[in-house]
Amino acid sequence: ARARAGAGGMRPYTVRKGDTLSSIARKRSMGVQEIRDMNTAVAKADLIFPGQTLLLPANRLSLRDLSIISGLHPGEKVRDYPLRKGEKVEDVAKARGISMQEIEDLNGKKFRKLKVLKLPADKYTVREQEMMSGVLGVPSEFFKSSSFPASAFILGGVGLLGLVMAAAILRRRPAPEN
């Protein structure tokens, strides 16, 4: 991938199953050509594959990115995670290395009925780590640290920055067409 850094810099994005250049662009209010211009591997092709890394502008967030950021609680040991339609609690836990007992301890016995889960503030998927590092400037050491006080301090600072950024981006985002 090649970077043409614009305002806000660039961040990595790992392609997931079902992603297309069009869907990635649409979710971030971008054009497909903008993504092609930033990534030599897809400059003339439409084919992308799961696991492939693309560069995206750090200031172009999907609604999912914004929901992850808005679930951060600076200085706290937990964060809110809004479940997507059809997403299973077991899959959320497994992807982040969280035991089902830990899910129950944080959310209570009726956690399967919740639409927003409490998750440990120090456990993230690779995609969440990429987004938080690229957009919020969370240092990679945050995700490797087992020292909660240091992690909470880091997350507290970048979490506040992230909430401010998310609000600014939402204000600039054009209203969806019906």
QUIKAHU-V243364 format. One record per run of one state. SS is the DSSP state (H for helix, E for strand, L for the rest). FROM is the first residue (numbers start at 1). LEN is the number of residues. Records with the same first field share a line. If there is no record, write none. Layout:
SS: FROM-LEN / FROM-LEN
//
This chain:
L: 1-9 / 15-6 / 28-4 / 39-1 / 43-10 / 58-5 / 71-7 / 83-6 / 97-3 / 108-3 / 114-2 / 121-5 / 137-3 / 145-3 / 173-6
E: 10-5 / 53-5 / 78-5 / 116-5
H: 21-7 / 32-7 / 40-3 / 63-8 / 89-8 / 100-8 / 111-3 / 126-11 / 140-5 / 148-25
//
